[in-house]
C-alpha cells in the first residue's frame, strides 16, 4: 500500500504486525526461537529509542493499585512457598504481614517492626498476630 506520509506507513505496519501476531501466535514464537539474535538486536534498538516512554509506562504501572500489589508480591517471599491472599486493602505506609504461610494483612510498618517474628519458625508470631488483629479491630476469640 503506497503511503504518501511515512508516519502513516509506519503506523500501518505496527497495526499489521500486532494483528498478525495475535492471529498467528505459534508462528511468532517459532520466529523468535529461530531468529534469536535479530530479535535481541531489535529489542535493544527499541529500548534505546523509546527510553522515556518505557520509563513513563513503568512509573504509571508501578504507582497503580494493581502494579503496587503485584510488585509487593514479587518482592516478598513468594518464591519460598508463601501464599499471598490479602485480607484487607493496601494503604500508604503499610507493609504486608503474613499471619500464616498463606494469608496476608496490611498493617502499619511501625507495628510490623515492633515485634521480632518469623513465620517459618513461629517465633513471635502469636504476639505480632494479636497486635495486628487488635489494630484491625478483629478478635479471633469471639
N, C-alpha and C positions, 0 to 999 in steps of 0.2 A: 504494500500500500504506500503510494508516494505521499509523503507529508511535506508541506512547504516549510513548516516550523519544526526544527529538530527536537524541541521540547515535547511537542505533541507525539512525535515518533517514539521518543524515549518513554513517555507515559504509556503509550500503546504497548510497547514491548514489555514493560513491567506488568501491566494487567494481563497480557497474554501468557507470560511465563508463570505468573501466580496461578492463573486458571488452569494452565497445563499441569502444574504440579499437583493441584487439587484433584484433577481428573486422572492422573497417572502417578499415584504415589509410589508404586513399586519401581517404575522406570526411573523416577528421580533418585530413589535410594540406590539403584544399580549404578546410575551415573556417578553419584557421589563416591561410591566404592571404587569404581574403575578410574576415576579422574581425581583422585585424592589431592594430588599436588596442585592441579589447576583450581580446584575449589578452595584450597588453603590460600593460594595467592589472591584469588578473587575476594575472599573474606577479609584478608588483611587490607587489601586496597579499599574495600568498603568501610572498614573500621577507621582507616586513616582519613578518608574524605568526609565521613559523617560523624566525627568525634563529638561535636557539640550536640547534635541531635540525639546520639546514643546516651550521652551524659544526662540530658534533659529527660529522656524517656526513663532511664534508670531512676532518677531522682523522683519523678512523678509516681512511678510504680512503688518505690520504697516507702514513700510517705502516704500511700493509700492504705486503707484498713486491711485489704487483702494482702498487700505486699508486706506490711508490718507483721501480720500473723504468720505468713509463710516464712519470712526471714527469721523470726523468733524460733519457729520450729526447726529450721535448718541449723541455726546457731547452737541450739541446745543439744542435749544428749540423745537426740533422736536415733542416731545410728546404734546406740547401745541398748536397744530393747526397751526404751521408754516410749510410751504412747503419748498422745497429745490430744486428749479430749477435754475441751475447755468447758468449765462450769460457770464462768462469768465472763464479762467482756473486758478487753484490754482498755486501760486508761493511761493517760500520760503520767509517767513516774512509776508505773507498775512493773513488776517482774513476774514471770511465770513460776509458780511453786508447785512441784509435783507433790500432791498429798499421798500418792502411792505411785506405782510404776506406770499407771495408765492415765489418771486424771490430773488436770492442772487447774489451779485457780490463780487469778491475778491479784497480788497484794502489793502494798507499797514496799519499795525497796528497803526502807529503814526497818520495817517489821521483818522482812525476809532475812536481813542481816543481823537481827537482834539475837537469834539463837543459832548456834552452830548445829547443823544437822546433815544427815547423809541418807538419802533414800535407799542406797544399796545395803548399808549395814543396819539401818534403822535407828542409829544414834541420833537423839534429839528430835525425832520425828513426832512423837506424841506431844511434846511441848510446843513445837512450832505449829503443828496442825491445830492444837487447842487455841493458840493465839490467832491463827489465821481464821478459823471458824468464828471465834469471838469477834474479830474485826468485821467479818461478813454479817454478823448478827444471826448466825445459824448455830443451833446446838444439836449435836449428833446424838444426845442422850434424851431427847424429848419423847 
